[in-house]
Amino acid sequence: MSKIKDVLIQDEMKRSYLDYSMSVIVSRALPDVKDGLKPVHRRILFAMHEMGLEYNKTFKKSARIVGDCMGKYHPHGDAAIYDSLIRMAQNWSLRYPLVFGQGNMGSIDGDAPASMRYTEAKLAKISKEILEDIDKETVDERDNYDSTLKEPIVLPVKIPNLLLNGSSGIAVGMATNIPSHNLGEVCDAISYFVDNQECDYKSLMQFIKGPDFPTGGIICGTVGIKNAYKVGKGKVLVRAKCIIEDGRIIINEIPYMVNKSLLIEGIADLVREKVIEGIRDIRDESDREGMRIVIFVKKDFSSEIILNQLYKHTSLQVTFGINNVVLVENKPKTLGLYDLIKYFVDHRKDVITRRTMFDLRKAEERAHILNGLIIALNDIDNVVALIKKSHDVDVAKNGLIANYGLTEIQAKSILEMRLQRLTSLEQNKLRFELEGLKKLILDLKDILANPKRILEIIKNELIELKEKYNDSRRTKIEEGFEELETEDLIEEGQVVITVTNSGYVKRMPLNTYKRQGRGGRGVIGTGKKEEDFVEHLFVCDSKDYLMFFTNTGKVHWLKAYNIPEGTRYARGSAIVNLIEMKGEKLNAVKAVKEFKDGLFLVMGTKNGVIKKTRLSEYSRPRKGGIIGINLKEGDELVDVLITDGSQELIIATEDGRAVRFNEQDVSVVGRNSQGARGIKVRGSKVVGLCVRDDLYLLTITEKGFGKRSKIEDYRLINRGGSGVLNIKITAKNGKVVGIKVVNDYDDIILITKEGVVIRINVSSISVVGRNSQGVKVMRLSEEDKIVSFSKVVNEEDEEEIIEEKVVNEIKEEPSLEGLNVNGINLEE
């Protein structure tokens, strides 16, 4: 009766799981650093070698190969063996396929291969370099699973297979993902290492530029490559190789391990879901000549922007995580490039040493036999007579040993010698063979005694390999690459930004608003909740920086395209979800393309303070914002300008006064300062701050009135005064909402407390003197009032103005002397 032993379950689970995990790590998932193969691949190649399936022999059914491998060496199921066999035959899976397949071996679209009874295979030519010298006791062997046969623990591998074809696998608690490389580059690097064994990974990178994937593509940047080669871990960004021509995006190469069919389906799904707009058709035109995916871009869409969006949202751009985990003497280790090469060279030194010892032993054995044969040939008549007189073979053998001082092996060889060897020609051949063996024995002994000879052999073998198998690099490496930013996915264009009093913001295309005549009713521009109204409205480029100024004097940053796009009737998104505001209220917003030197930020406050600071001082955003201006108690920020430091400024108040002054009158101060007085408010408040850069000053009042006045009507005075009359304020037109500097060709957008928007051309607003109340520009309901307006510049109108201006100048100037147009002298 068997004994029952009590064991703690946690101890048994720990032991069993450890055994299982080590079995997966050592016997299944990780490659050996010496030959770069997992057990299943090693056993398949060895089984095919044993079957005689060399590259120059006929094919054999895959089912037969799988059966031999499974029956002799790998008892883990035919599916696992066949899948591994197929992968070694796919030129999109391995950089240098080790098996030559015939039949349906699958496709890059993910199509399954044909059943193993339909396909055939044999070893690829390069596999000869993996198995060469395996019969010369160059590697250790072990019993197979049932101890009936011997199998190699590793293969001799003349080629650095681990670097050439890479490997990937998931073990227990660890994984490996080694990329493939170019054979020529690897051979050059190993040759350099042989001569300079104290080098580092940087020196080796002179030769190995980076991974070289079977499917080509583009590696973006070298930081991840350097990390991987240094410590064995790194990430590289791999892109498809695309070209843009005639409004089409043509994809010729895709990243490694990307399924082409699923890639195309993914793009189609993104188009259907409107994640990517602007694609009208996708065609797969791939054939035996190569890959070709054609994406047709709609008219008026940028192919570059579409391509960037595809990189961002599809597997046209993927991250390949390099993790060089390999088995070193059956222990998992993470190795850099230097160590991977070092272990390969050490393996080759061992293989060459053992091969040389084997060849030496065989040469000495053959020389020993030849010496005996030649002794017999030198006295062949007596030898023949001795043999004829002998009663049997043993007597003849003993007689030869006794009479000629031969060994048993020599005597046996003499007895087995054929009579044709007695001819003079054959005797000479034996003597020449012996002389050659003596030289070979001396050479082999010299190799074993001189380690430099072994290194020289390794180099010569690498040179030979490079001559036989080298090809061009497939994967391009872009060194000066910058990561794809969200901004690269955004198409440039003017947008309208609206911000409500309650802190809701949205972005809309400028063409949402159509121009209307003066006095129109407008369109609904913002859906709002009860008692909310739009406080800020302005036009900017989609890639501009938006600087949000709050009532506490802080500044926050945001890109315009980061503002969620909304429809005409949408309320928008809460600004507090986009920037961090703690008890602050948004009081001013400004769009900035870039923070250039020589530009200034001029701020005006409700109490008439003007502050001028270099724009570059605001170029470093910080979470939670930074201090933009120090405000006194009860003061608030009203408007912000970007200037070049030499402008004329106009500041206006709610009660209809304005001051025009030189910007040089305002000293440049630091970001944390308070500024100086710009205008005396006298119980009123400042409603606008402008740069004089055009003909007229447009003033809009809250009850829908407006007027244009010539800026020349405002005399240039010093800042800090009470100013001059800007508009006559009455109960009919109400208080001033804001001011803008305009010309005859500008459009403006007006927005009311109820969210009604109208777009009109300023030419419909009369030009009148300063001492007037203006004209009606927008009809309002009794409870409604204008709260904000913004200026829009029309590019088409601007071009017409320029053309008209040129024509008028030519009409006014009759002399054509010196005037050239397109190289033609108009005077002639």
KAWODA-V74290 format. One record per run of one state. SS is the DSSP state (@ for helix, = for strand, . for the rest). FROM is the first residue (numbers start at 0). TO is the last residue. If there is no record, write none. Layout:
ss=SS from=FROM to=TO
ss=SS from=FROM to=TO
This chain:
ss=. from=0 to=7
ss=@ from=8 to=28
ss=. from=29 to=30
ss== from=31 to=31
ss=. from=32 to=37
ss=@ from=38 to=49
ss=. from=50 to=58
ss== from=59 to=60
ss=@ from=61 to=71
ss=. from=72 to=76
ss=@ from=77 to=86
ss=. from=87 to=97
ss== from=98 to=101
ss=. from=102 to=118
ss== from=119 to=122
ss=. from=123 to=123
ss=@ from=124 to=130
ss=. from=131 to=132
ss=@ from=133 to=135
ss=. from=136 to=139
ss== from=140 to=142
ss=. from=143 to=148
ss== from=149 to=151
ss=. from=152 to=159
ss=@ from=160 to=164
ss=. from=165 to=165
ss== from=166 to=169
ss=. from=170 to=173
ss== from=174 to=177
ss=. from=178 to=181
ss=@ from=182 to=194
ss=. from=195 to=199
ss=@ from=200 to=203
ss=. from=204 to=216
ss== from=217 to=219
ss=. from=220 to=221
ss=@ from=222 to=230
ss=. from=231 to=231
ss== from=232 to=238
ss=. from=239 to=239
ss== from=240 to=244
ss=. from=245 to=246
ss== from=247 to=252
ss=. from=253 to=258
ss=@ from=259 to=271
ss=. from=272 to=277
ss== from=278 to=283
ss=. from=284 to=285
ss== from=286 to=286
ss=. from=287 to=288
ss== from=289 to=289
ss=. from=290 to=291
ss== from=292 to=296
ss=. from=297 to=301
ss=@ from=302 to=312
ss=. from=313 to=315
ss== from=316 to=322
ss=. from=323 to=323
ss== from=324 to=327
ss=. from=328 to=329
ss== from=330 to=333
ss=. from=334 to=335
ss=@ from=336 to=377
ss=. from=378 to=378
ss=@ from=379 to=388
ss=. from=389 to=391
ss=@ from=392 to=403
ss=. from=404 to=406
ss=@ from=407 to=415
ss=. from=416 to=417
ss=@ from=418 to=421
ss=. from=422 to=422
ss=@ from=423 to=448
ss=. from=449 to=449
ss=@ from=450 to=468
ss=. from=469 to=474
ss== from=475 to=477
ss=. from=478 to=484
ss=@ from=485 to=488
ss=. from=489 to=492
ss== from=493 to=499
ss=. from=500 to=502
ss== from=503 to=508
ss=@ from=509 to=511
ss=. from=512 to=521
ss== from=522 to=523
ss=. from=524 to=532
ss== from=533 to=540
ss=. from=541 to=543
ss== from=544 to=549
ss=. from=550 to=552
ss== from=553 to=558
ss=@ from=559 to=561
ss=. from=562 to=563
ss== from=564 to=564
ss=. from=565 to=571
ss== from=572 to=573
ss=@ from=574 to=576
ss=. from=577 to=584
ss== from=585 to=591
ss=. from=592 to=598
ss== from=599 to=604
ss=. from=605 to=607
ss== from=608 to=613
ss=@ from=614 to=617
ss=. from=618 to=624
ss== from=625 to=626
ss=. from=627 to=635
ss== from=636 to=642
ss=. from=643 to=646
ss== from=647 to=652
ss=. from=653 to=655
ss== from=656 to=661
ss=@ from=662 to=664
ss=. from=665 to=666
ss== from=667 to=667
ss=. from=668 to=674
ss== from=675 to=676
ss=. from=677 to=684
ss== from=685 to=690
ss=. from=691 to=694
ss== from=695 to=700
ss=. from=701 to=703
ss== from=704 to=709
ss=@ from=710 to=712
ss=. from=713 to=714
ss== from=715 to=715
ss=. from=716 to=722
ss== from=723 to=724
ss=. from=725 to=734
ss== from=735 to=741
ss=. from=742 to=745
ss== from=746 to=751
ss=. from=752 to=754
ss== from=755 to=760
ss=@ from=761 to=763
ss=. from=764 to=765
ss== from=766 to=766
ss=. from=767 to=773
ss== from=774 to=775
ss=. from=776 to=784
ss== from=785 to=791
ss=. from=792 to=793
ss=@ from=794 to=811
ss=. from=812 to=818
ss== from=819 to=820
ss=. from=821 to=822
ss== from=823 to=824
ss=. from=825 to=827
